[in-house]
Amino acid sequence: MNRPGTAPAQGPDAPRPAVDRASPGQSEEPIVPEAEFDAALPPLSDDLNAPLEPMRDTAPAPLAPAGTAQPGPSVGDAIAPVGPEDPQLAQPLEPLGGFNSTPLQSAIDVADADAPEIRYDTAVVGLDPLELTDEWRALSALREGDGKAGNALQVAERAREDERLAIRLMKSLGYYDATASSTVEQAPDRPQGGGRLRATVTATPGRLYTLSSVEVRANPTTPPDLVRRELPLRVGDPIEAARIQGAEANVRLTLPQQGYPFVEVGERDILLEDQAPTGAYTLPVTTGPRSSFGRLTTAGDPVFDLEHLNVFPRFEAGELFDTRRVDDLRDALVATGLFGTVAVEPQRTGRPGPDGTEQVDLLVRQSKGPARTLAGEGGFSTGQGIRVEASYTHRNLFPPEGALIASAVAGTQEQGLAATFRRSNAGRRDRTVTLTASANHSSYDAFEAFTGTVSGRISYDSTPIWQKPLTYAYGFELVGTNEESYDFDFEYFLGRGARRRATYFIAALPGLVQFDRSDSLLNPTRGYRLKLNLSPETSVRGAVRPYVRAMVEGTYYQPVNDRLVISGRARTGTIAGIDRDDLAPSRRYYGGGGGSVRGYGFQRLGPFDPNGDPIGGRSLTEFALEARYRFGDYGIVPFIDAGNSYESILPRVSDLRFGAGIGGRFYTNFGPLRVDVATPLNPRPGDGKIALYISIGQAF
């Protein structure tokens, strides 16, 4: 910043200093006669490269007798040495490598080891009205010394450093006349010990400087006032450092989002006027050409070819350049997990684009990263017991992005193996094609099953990078399952029921549609979601029995303040077209568990057989309400759930079972870790008193 001021007059018209002249009565004869002076001058040569003549050695004149004037030397005489030469000056210089370069330490830095340590108190005056006291304390040299010093001089130097700190802080808010002073004085003795020093820094902010004008010097833009509009400074604003820097950063941020990727913000100039007090602000900006998107190019060790790279952009060639789309492209490439490093850089081409723009190509610099992953996850819940899953993934075994996944499940009530082929970004960003073959054994209170499945699925999914308002999935399932469950036919013919095994062959065409208006995929705090699952199926067990399974779910999230979110869920389902006993037990609806009604065991809500085991139903109703309170990386969630499953086709709201409890959350970058403890409020005989659930992610 420049501050106008005045300087001593200079130049040919400036007054010259007066020349002293001899006073009247003194001789005006020259000290050295003109002829003697001229004779003493060495002869001048026209040769600029001629060597200098040696000086004549002249012995010093003998001293005159006392009482007589000592004759002065002539102009040409050499000056005699004052005394003998210092022998140290004749010694050769010490080699640079052995020179001791340790700086001398002053009394400010080093205290006498035998001297007692000085204690002092620190105070600052005048910064409270500007709300700068806390910032001053965080940076203070006095406070950094923790009230201890080697000597008083050290305390005084710290105080002077804190004067300069106070002035810098006040100027950062626009108080450019700010001053500060410090005092170090003896403080009264305290009851516990000897005397102490008291260091006080007194700050005087002076006048607040404001902007008298805001001028931007930039190339023409479209729209014409683009740069000035994106510079949020107004006449009358305080000349505050954070405000000025933030406004300039906004220009650097927003212009590349509006077609100017090569903008450069120059050095600001603020001319302060002491009289007002104001400052005239000027900012030079080089905008560069207004640009549109061109083509993708690539360099480096290629992971993807250009054909697959062009699946990722969310823009078309010719669209106005927006750096947010470039960031999105880079994030999507990083999310594949196949790159060691990846960068996306705009490149000028000089090619004309639409609306007078210049086309800008994007250079994708690639290098390969590891493609193999070992992963594991685990959980526990009442009714399901312990469940641990491990998987091996090669994410690019079948390029591009053709993954092979081998997984295994081991648990107290579930064991299984699966192999999956997955093609990510299959011809379209975030479209996934999956083929799976699995074998599974499940043993629950409701049924025991050995199941083999071959399935395929095409899905268009949301991701944390791009959360979409509408997603969908569709596919097929071919299931062969041998299951043991209670058979009511035995009870009808034999007068008593029994569990028996039966084999089912099932063909299904499941589909899903979800409408999402929430603000986060992993931890929503605002908005709502609606989801519909529909699966036409055919069960073959002696006869072909077609039926339809359907489920509708809605969730809602409402923030109360920055820490508290109220969330709710309602879910209902139906199975139409088949009797319950002709339906494979694993395809029926059950209530209870960590993702259903907490407080009850897994699949423990719904109809029971005479032995007290659940047998499932053809309809389901569930409700849940949570209060999610977060503090830092932790959270507390009280909740209440309700629901039941029914034998009828149409879901009901009668005979609801309620559960309540409290949960803890630990928030991570991949979602919250959830621990819930719940109890049934209207339990039935056989229901436990406490249920525990541990998993990753919110309950809904």
C-alpha positions in Angstrom: 0.0 0.0 0.0 1.2 3.5 -0.7 0.6 6.4 1.7 0.9 9.9 0.3 3.3 12.3 2.1 5.9 15.0 1.6 9.7 14.8 1.1 12.5 17.4 1.2 12.8 19.6 -1.9 15.3 18.2 -4.4 16.6 19.2 -7.9 18.2 22.2 -9.4 15.7 24.7 -8.0 16.0 23.5 -4.4 17.8 26.0 -2.1 21.6 25.3 -1.7 23.3 25.2 1.7 25.3 28.4 2.5 29.1 28.4 2.2 31.2 29.6 5.2 33.4 32.6 4.5 36.3 34.1 6.5 35.3 36.7 8.9 36.6 40.2 8.6 40.2 40.7 9.8 41.4 37.2 8.8 43.9 36.6 6.0 42.3 35.4 2.8 45.6 34.0 1.4 45.3 30.4 0.2 46.7 27.7 2.6 48.5 26.0 -0.4 49.8 28.3 -3.1 48.3 27.6 -6.5 51.6 26.8 -8.2 52.6 24.3 -5.4 49.2 22.6 -5.7 49.5 22.3 -9.5 53.0 20.9 -9.3 51.9 18.2 -6.9 49.3 16.9 -9.3 50.5 13.8 -11.2 50.7 14.1 -15.0 47.5 12.9 -16.7 47.6 10.4 -19.5 45.2 9.9 -22.3 45.6 6.1 -22.0 42.9 4.9 -19.7 44.6 1.5 -19.4 48.0 2.9 -18.2 49.1 1.7 -14.8 49.0 4.1 -11.8 52.3 5.6 -10.8 53.7 4.4 -7.4 53.5 6.8 -4.5 56.8 8.2 -3.4 58.2 7.0 -0.1 58.8 10.0 2.1 60.3 9.8 5.5 58.5 11.6 8.2 60.0 15.1 8.9 61.8 15.4 12.2 59.9 17.1 15.0 60.6 20.9 15.4 62.0 22.2 18.6 59.6 23.0 21.3 58.0 26.4 20.9 58.2 26.4 17.1 55.5 25.6 14.7 55.5 22.1 13.3 55.6 22.3 9.5 52.7 20.5 7.8 53.3 17.9 5.1 53.3 18.9 1.5 50.6 17.7 -0.7 52.7 15.1 -2.4 54.1 13.6 0.8 53.0 10.2 2.0 51.3 9.8 5.3 53.6 8.0 7.7 52.3 4.9 9.5 50.7 5.7 12.9 52.2 2.8 14.7 53.6 -0.8 14.3 51.4 -3.1 12.2 49.1 -5.5 14.1 50.6 -8.9 13.7 47.1 -10.5 13.5 46.5 -8.6 10.3 49.5 -10.3 8.7 48.2 -13.8 9.5 46.5 -15.7 6.6 42.7 -16.0 6.8 41.2 -19.1 8.4 39.8 -21.6 5.9 36.0 -21.2 5.3 35.3 -24.8 6.2 36.7 -24.4 9.7 35.1 -21.0 10.4 32.8 -20.9 13.4 29.6 -19.4 12.0 27.6 -19.7 15.3 26.1 -16.3 15.9 26.8 -14.5 19.1 23.9 -14.7 21.6 22.7 -11.7 23.4 21.5 -11.4 26.9 17.9 -11.4 25.5 18.4 -15.0 24.4 20.7 -16.4 27.1 20.4 -16.0 30.7 23.1 -16.4 33.3 22.9 -20.0 34.5 23.5 -18.8 38.0 20.9 -16.1 37.9 17.4 -16.8 39.3 14.6 -17.3 36.8 12.3 -14.3 36.4 8.6 -14.7 36.5 6.2 -12.2 34.9 2.5 -11.6 34.2 1.1 -10.5 30.9 -1.7 -8.1 30.1 -3.0 -6.5 26.9 -5.2 -3.4 26.8 -7.2 -2.0 23.9 -7.8 -5.0 21.8 -11.1 -6.2 23.3 -13.3 -3.7 21.4 -11.9 -5.1 18.2 -12.3 -8.7 19.3 -8.6 -9.3 18.7 -7.5 -10.3 22.2 -7.9 -14.0 21.6 -5.9 -13.9 18.4 -3.2 -11.8 20.1 -2.9 -14.3 22.9 -2.6 -17.2 20.5 0.4 -15.5 18.8 2.0 -13.5 21.7 5.7 -14.0 22.4 5.1 -13.1 26.1 2.5 -15.8 26.5 4.6 -18.3 24.5 7.3 -17.8 27.2 4.8 -19.1 29.8 5.5 -16.3 32.2 9.2 -17.3 32.6 12.4 -15.5 31.4 16.1 -15.4 32.0 16.3 -11.7 32.6 14.3 -8.5 32.4 15.8 -7.6 29.1 14.3 -10.7 27.6 10.9 -9.8 28.9 11.2 -6.3 27.4 12.2 -7.7 24.0 9.2 -10.0 24.0 7.0 -7.1 24.9 8.3 -5.1 22.0 7.6 -8.0 19.7 4.1 -8.1 21.0 3.7 -4.4 20.3 4.5 -5.1 16.6 2.0 -8.0 16.7 -0.8 -5.8 18.1 -0.1 -3.2 15.3 -0.2 -5.9 12.6 -3.5 -7.2 13.9 -5.1 -3.8 14.1 -3.9 -2.9 10.6 -5.4 -6.2 9.3 -8.8 -4.8 10.3 -8.2 -1.4 8.6 -6.7 0.6 11.5 -3.7 1.9 9.7 -2.9 4.6 12.2 -2.6 2.0 15.0 0.1 2.3 17.6 1.1 0.2 20.5 3.4 0.6 23.5 4.6 -1.7 26.2 5.8 -1.4 29.8 7.7 -3.8 32.0 7.5 -2.9 35.7 7.8 -4.5 39.1 4.5 -6.1 40.2 3.5 -6.3 43.9 4.7 -9.4 45.7 2.2 -12.3 45.9 1.6 -14.2 49.1 3.3 -17.3 47.8 6.6 -15.9 46.7 8.9 -13.1 45.7 8.5 -10.2 43.3 7.3 -10.6 39.8 7.4 -8.4 36.7 4.3 -7.2 34.9 4.5 -6.8 31.1 1.6 -4.7 29.7 1.0 -4.1 26.0 -1.3 -1.1 25.3 -2.9 -0.9 21.9 -4.5 2.3 20.3 -6.3 1.5 17.1 -6.8 5.1 15.9 -9.1 5.7 12.9 -10.7 3.0 10.7 -9.9 3.3 7.0 -12.6 2.5 4.5 -12.7 2.2 0.7 -13.3 5.4 -1.1 -13.4 3.8 -4.5 -13.2 0.3 -6.1 -11.7 0.0 -9.6 -11.2 -3.1 -11.6 -8.9 -3.0 -14.6 -9.7 -6.1 -16.8 -10.3 -7.2 -20.3 -13.8 -7.1 -21.7 -15.9 -9.9 -20.5 -19.3 -11.5 -21.1 -21.4 -10.2 -19.3 -19.6 -6.8 -19.3 -19.6 -6.4 -15.5 -18.6 -10.0 -14.7 -15.3 -9.3 -12.8 -16.8 -6.4 -10.8 -19.9 -8.4 -9.9 -17.8 -11.2 -8.6 -15.6 -8.9 -6.5 -17.7 -8.4 -3.4 -16.2 -5.0 -2.3 -18.2 -1.8 -1.9 -17.4 1.8 -1.2 -17.5 2.3 2.5 -16.3 -1.2 3.4 -13.4 -1.3 6.0 -10.0 -2.0 4.4 -9.8 -5.3 6.2 -7.2 -7.8 5.1 -9.5 -10.9 5.3 -12.3 -9.0 3.4 -9.9 -7.9 0.6 -8.2 -11.3 0.2 -11.6 -13.1 0.3 -13.0 -10.9 -2.4 -10.0 -11.5 -4.6 -10.2 -15.2 -4.0 -13.8 -15.1 -5.1 -12.8 -13.7 -8.5 -10.2 -16.5 -8.9 -12.9 -19.1 -7.9 -15.9 -17.9 -9.8 -14.5 -16.7 -13.2 -13.3 -20.2 -14.1 -16.8 -21.4 -13.3 -18.2 -18.9 -15.9 -16.0 -19.5 -18.9 -12.6 -18.0 -18.0 -10.3 -20.8 -16.9 -7.1 -18.8 -17.4 -7.9 -15.8 -15.2 -5.0 -14.2 -13.4 -5.6 -11.7 -10.5 -2.8 -9.2 -10.3 -1.3 -7.2 -7.5 -3.8 -4.9 -5.8 -3.0 -1.2 -5.1 -4.6 0.7 -2.2 -3.7 4.4 -2.0 -4.4 5.6 1.5 -5.5 9.2 2.1 -4.6 10.3 5.7 -7.1 13.2 5.7 -10.3 11.2 5.1 -9.3 8.4 6.3 -9.9 6.4 3.1 -8.2 4.2 0.5 -8.6 4.0 -3.2 -8.6 0.3 -4.3 -7.4 -0.8 -7.7 -7.2 -4.4 -8.9 -5.7 -5.5 -12.3 -7.3 -8.7 -13.7 -6.2 -10.6 -16.8 -9.2 -12.7 -17.7 -7.8 -14.7 -20.7 -10.2 -15.9 -23.4 -13.8 -16.8 -22.8 -13.7 -20.6 -23.3 -15.9 -23.6 -24.1 -15.2 -27.3 -23.7 -13.3 -29.0 -26.5 -12.0 -32.6 -26.6 -10.3 -34.9 -24.1 -6.7 -35.8 -24.7 -4.5 -38.1 -22.6 -0.8 -38.6 -21.6 1.2 -40.8 -19.3 0.8 -44.5 -18.5 -2.8 -45.1 -19.7 -5.3 -46.8 -17.5 -8.3 -46.0 -19.8 -8.3 -45.2 -23.5 -10.0 -42.1 -24.8 -13.2 -44.1 -25.6 -13.7 -45.0 -22.0 -12.5 -41.7 -20.7 -15.3 -40.0 -22.6 -17.8 -41.9 -20.5 -17.0 -39.8 -17.4 -17.6 -36.1 -18.4 -20.8 -34.5 -17.4 -20.5 -31.9 -20.2 -20.7 -31.8 -24.0 -18.2 -30.3 -26.4 -19.1 -26.7 -27.0 -20.6 -26.0 -23.6 -19.3 -23.0 -21.7 -16.3 -23.9 -19.6 -17.0 -24.6 -15.9 -14.1 -25.7 -13.7 -16.6 -27.5 -11.4 -17.2 -29.9 -14.2 -13.5 -30.4 -14.5 -13.2 -31.2 -10.8 -16.1 -33.6 -11.1 -14.4 -35.4 -13.9 -11.2 -35.8 -11.9 -13.1 -37.0 -8.8 -14.9 -39.6 -10.9 -11.6 -40.9 -12.2 -10.1 -41.0 -8.7 -13.2 -42.9 -7.5 -12.5 -45.9 -9.8 -9.5 -46.7 -7.6 -7.4 -47.6 -10.6 -5.1 -44.6 -10.8 -1.8 -44.0 -9.0 -2.1 -40.4 -9.9 -4.5 -38.6 -12.2 -4.7 -34.9 -13.2 -7.0 -33.0 -15.6 -5.5 -29.8 -17.0 -7.2 -27.3 -19.4 -5.2 -26.6 -22.6 -5.6 -23.7 -24.9 -6.1 -24.7 -28.6 -6.9 -21.5 -30.5 -9.8 -23.2 -32.1 -13.0 -21.1 -32.3 -16.0 -22.3 -30.4 -19.6 -21.3 -30.2 -20.6 -17.7 -29.2 -17.2 -16.3 -29.8 -15.4 -18.6 -27.3 -12.2 -20.5 -27.7 -12.3 -24.3 -27.4 -10.2 -25.6 -24.5 -9.1 -29.3 -24.5 -8.7 -31.2 -21.3 -5.5 -33.1 -20.9 -5.9 -36.2 -18.6 -2.5 -37.3 -17.2 -2.7 -40.9 -16.0 -0.6 -43.4 -14.2 -1.6 -46.9 -13.1 -2.3 -47.7 -9.5 -3.0 -51.0 -7.7 -6.0 -52.9 -9.0 -6.3 -55.5 -6.3 -8.1 -55.2 -3.0 -8.6 -57.3 0.1 -11.5 -56.2 2.3 -13.4 -57.3 5.3 -16.4 -56.2 7.4 -18.2 -57.5 10.4 -21.1 -56.9 12.6 -23.3 -58.3 15.4 -27.0 -58.1 16.2 -29.4 -59.9 18.4 -31.0 -62.7 16.4 -28.3 -62.7 13.6 -25.3 -63.2 15.9 -21.9 -62.5 14.5 -21.4 -62.0 10.8 -18.0 -61.5 9.1 -17.4 -61.1 5.4 -14.1 -61.0 3.5 -13.6 -60.3 -0.2 -10.9 -60.2 -2.9 -11.4 -57.8 -5.8 -9.5 -57.3 -9.0 -11.0 -54.1 -10.2 -9.7 -54.2 -13.8 -9.2 -57.9 -14.7 -11.4 -57.4 -17.8 -10.6 -53.8 -19.0 -12.1 -51.3 -18.8 -13.3 -51.6 -15.2 -14.3 -55.2 -15.5 -13.9 -56.5 -11.9 -13.9 -60.0 -10.5 -15.0 -60.3 -6.9 -14.7 -63.4 -4.7 -16.3 -63.2 -1.3 -16.9 -65.4 1.7 -19.3 -65.0 4.6 -18.8 -66.7 8.0 -21.1 -66.2 10.9 -23.0 -67.9 13.6 -26.1 -68.2 11.5 -25.0 -67.6 7.9 -22.2 -69.0 5.7 -21.6 -68.6 2.0 -19.4 -68.2 -1.0 -20.0 -65.9 -4.0 -18.3 -64.9 -7.3 -19.2 -61.7 -9.0 -18.4 -60.1 -12.3 -19.0 -56.3 -12.3 -18.6 -53.8 -15.1 -18.6 -50.3 -13.7 -19.4 -47.2 -15.9 -20.7 -49.6 -18.6 -21.2 -47.3 -21.6 -22.5 -44.6 -19.2 -21.2 -43.0 -16.1 -22.4 -44.8 -12.9 -24.2 -47.5 -14.8 -23.2 -50.9 -13.5 -23.7 -54.4 -14.9 -23.4 -57.3 -12.4 -23.5 -61.1 -12.7 -23.3 -63.2 -9.6 -23.2 -66.8 -8.7 -23.5 -67.8 -5.0 -24.1 -70.6 -2.6 -25.4 -69.9 0.9 -26.5 -71.6 4.1 -28.8 -69.8 6.5 -30.0 -71.0 9.9 -32.6 -68.7 11.6 -35.5 -69.3 13.9 -37.8 -68.9 10.9 -36.1 -71.3 8.6 -33.0 -73.1 7.6 -32.0 -73.0 3.9 -29.3 -74.1 1.5 -29.6 -71.8 -1.4 -27.9 -71.4 -4.8 -28.4 -68.3 -6.9 -27.5 -67.0 -10.3 -28.5 -63.4 -10.8 -27.9 -60.4 -13.1 -28.5 -56.7 -12.5 -28.2 -53.4 -14.4 -28.3 -50.4 -12.2 -27.9 -46.6 -12.5 -26.6 -45.5 -9.1 -26.0 -42.5 -6.9 -22.5 -42.0 -5.6 -21.0 -39.6 -3.0 -19.6 -37.6 -5.9 -22.8 -37.4 -7.9 -26.0 -37.9 -5.9 -28.8 -38.3 -8.5 -32.4 -37.4 -7.9 -33.6 -40.5 -9.8 -31.9 -43.9 -9.8 -33.1 -47.4 -10.9 -32.1 -51.0 -11.1 -33.5 -54.1 -12.9 -32.4 -57.6 -13.4 -33.1 -61.3 -13.0 -32.7 -64.0 -10.4 -32.7 -67.8 -10.7 -32.9 -69.4 -7.3 -32.8 -73.0 -6.1 -33.3 -73.4 -2.4 -33.9 -76.3 0.0 -35.5 -75.0 3.1 -36.8 -76.4 6.4 -39.9 -74.7 8.0 -43.1 -75.5 9.8 -45.6 -77.3 7.6 -49.3 -76.7 8.5 -50.4 -79.4 6.1 -49.0 -82.0 8.5 -51.0 -80.4 11.2 -54.2 -80.7 9.1 -53.7 -84.4 8.2 -51.9 -85.7 11.2 -53.3 -83.5 13.9 -49.9 -82.1 14.8 -47.5 -79.9 13.0 -43.8 -80.6 12.2 -40.9 -78.9 10.5 -40.0 -80.5 7.2 -37.8 -79.7 4.2 -39.0 -78.6 0.8 -37.2 -77.6 -2.4 -38.2 -74.5 -4.4 -37.2 -73.2 -7.8 -37.8 -69.4 -8.2 -37.5 -67.1 -11.2 -37.7 -63.4 -10.5 -37.4 -60.1 -12.4 -36.7 -57.6 -9.6 -36.8 -53.8 -10.2 -36.2 -50.7 -8.1 -36.9 -47.0 -8.6 -35.7 -44.4 -6.1 -36.4 -40.7 -6.0 -33.9 -38.9 -3.7 -34.1 -35.3 -2.6 -31.8 -35.6 0.5 -28.6 -33.7 1.0 -26.2 -36.6 1.5 -26.0 -40.2 0.4 -24.2 -41.5 3.5 -25.5 -39.2 6.3 -28.5 -37.2 5.3 -29.6 -34.3 7.4 -32.3 -32.7 5.2 -34.8 -33.7 2.5 -36.6 -37.0 1.7 -36.4 -40.2 -0.2 -39.0 -42.4 -1.9 -38.2 -46.0 -3.0 -40.3 -48.6 -4.7 -39.3 -52.3 -5.1 -41.3 -54.5 -7.4 -40.5 -58.1 -8.2 -42.7 -60.4 -10.4 -41.7 -63.9 -9.4 -42.6 -67.5 -10.2 -42.3 -70.3 -7.6 -42.1 -73.9 -8.8 -42.8 -76.6 -6.3 -44.9 -79.2 -8.0 -46.9 -76.5 -9.7 -46.1 -73.1 -11.2 -47.3 -70.3 -8.9 -46.7 -66.7 -10.1 -46.9 -63.8 -7.6 -45.7 -60.3 -7.1 -43.6 -58.9 -4.2 -43.8 -55.1 -3.7 -42.3 -52.8 -1.1 -42.7 -49.0 -0.7 -40.5 -47.0 1.6 -40.3 -43.3 2.5 -37.7 -41.5 4.7 -37.7 -37.8 5.8 -34.9 -35.7 7.4 -35.5 -32.4 9.1 -32.8 -30.3 10.8 -33.7 -28.6 14.1 -30.4 -26.8 14.4 -26.8 -27.4 13.4 -26.5 -30.4 15.8 -30.0 -32.0 15.9 -31.8 -33.8 13.0 -35.2 -35.4 13.3 -35.5 -38.3 10.9 -38.4 -40.7 10.2 -39.2 -43.7 8.1 -42.3 -45.5 7.0 -42.3 -48.8 5.1 -45.0 -51.2 3.9 -44.9 -54.3 1.7 -47.2 -56.9 0.2 -47.0 -60.3 -1.6 -50.0 -60.9 -3.9 -51.0 -64.0 -5.9 -49.8 -66.9 -3.7 -50.7 -68.5 -0.4 -48.2 -68.0 2.4 -47.5 -71.7 2.8 -46.7 -72.1 -0.9 -44.2 -69.3 -0.7 -40.5 -70.2 0.1 -39.9 -69.1 3.7 -36.9 -67.1 2.6 -39.1 -65.0 0.3 -41.7 -64.0 3.0 -41.8 -60.8 5.0 -40.5 -60.7 8.6 -40.2 -57.9 11.1 -37.6 -57.2 13.8 -33.8 -56.5 13.8 -31.4 -53.7 13.3 -32.9 -52.6 10.0 -36.5 -53.1 11.1 -38.0 -52.8 14.6 -35.1 -52.6 17.1 -35.6 -54.2 20.4 -36.8 -57.4 18.9 -34.7 -60.3 17.5 -34.0 -60.7 13.8 -37.2 -61.9 12.0 -39.0 -62.3 15.3 -42.0 -60.1 14.5 -45.0 -61.6 12.7 -47.0 -64.9 12.9 -45.6 -67.8 14.9 -46.0 -71.5 14.6 -47.2 -73.6 17.6 -43.5 -74.1 18.6 -43.0 -70.4 19.0 -40.9 -69.9 15.9 -41.6 -67.1 13.3 -43.1 -68.3 10.0 -43.3 -64.9 8.2 -46.2 -63.3 6.4 -47.4 -61.7 3.1 -47.5 -58.1 4.3 -45.4 -55.8 6.4 -45.8 -52.4 8.2 -42.9 -50.5 9.9 -42.3 -47.0 11.3 -39.3 -45.4 12.9 -38.4 -42.1 14.5 -34.9 -40.9 15.5 -33.4 -37.7 17.0 -29.8 -37.6 15.8 -27.7 -35.3 18.0 -24.1 -34.8 16.8 -21.2 -33.2 18.6 -17.9 -33.3 16.7 -17.2 -36.8 15.4 -19.7 -38.3 17.9 -23.4 -38.6 18.2 -26.3 -39.8 20.4 -29.5 -41.1 18.8 -32.6 -41.8 20.9 -35.2 -43.7 18.8 -38.5 -45.5 18.8 -39.6 -48.1 16.2 -42.9 -49.8 15.5 -44.0 -52.6 13.1 -45.2 -56.1 12.5 -45.7 -58.6 9.6 -49.1 -60.1 8.9 -50.5 -63.2 7.2 -52.9 -61.2 5.1 -52.0 -59.7 1.7 -52.9 -56.1 2.7 -50.7 -54.6 5.4 -52.3 -53.3 8.6 -51.5 -51.0 11.4 -53.0 -53.1 14.2 -51.1 -55.2 16.7 -48.0 -53.0 16.2 -45.0 -53.9 18.4 -42.9 -51.0 19.7 -39.3 -50.8 20.6 -37.2 -47.9 22.0 -33.6 -47.3 22.8 -30.5 -45.2 22.4 -27.6 -45.4 20.0 -24.1 -44.0 19.7 -22.5 -42.8 16.5 -18.8 -42.3 15.5 -18.7 -40.4 12.3 -16.0 -41.3 9.7 -15.3 -40.3 6.1 -17.1 -43.4 4.9 -20.2 -43.1 7.1 -21.1 -43.4 10.7 -20.2 -46.4 12.9 -23.5 -47.4 14.6 -24.1 -49.0 18.0 -27.7 -49.3 19.1 -29.2 -50.7 22.3 -33.0 -51.2 22.4 -35.7 -52.9 24.4 -39.2 -54.0 23.4 -42.0 -51.8 24.9 -44.8 -54.4 24.5 -43.0 -57.7 24.4 -44.6 -61.1 23.8 -43.6 -64.2 25.7 -40.1 -65.2 24.6 -38.9 -61.7 23.5 -35.6 -60.6 25.1 -35.3 -57.6 27.3 -32.3 -56.0 25.6 -31.1 -56.1 21.9 -27.7 -54.9 20.7 -26.9 -53.9 17.1 -23.5 -52.9 15.7 -23.0 -51.9 12.1 -21.8 -49.2 9.7 -24.2 -46.6 8.4 -27.4 -45.0 9.8 -30.4 -47.2 10.4 -32.1 -45.4 7.4 
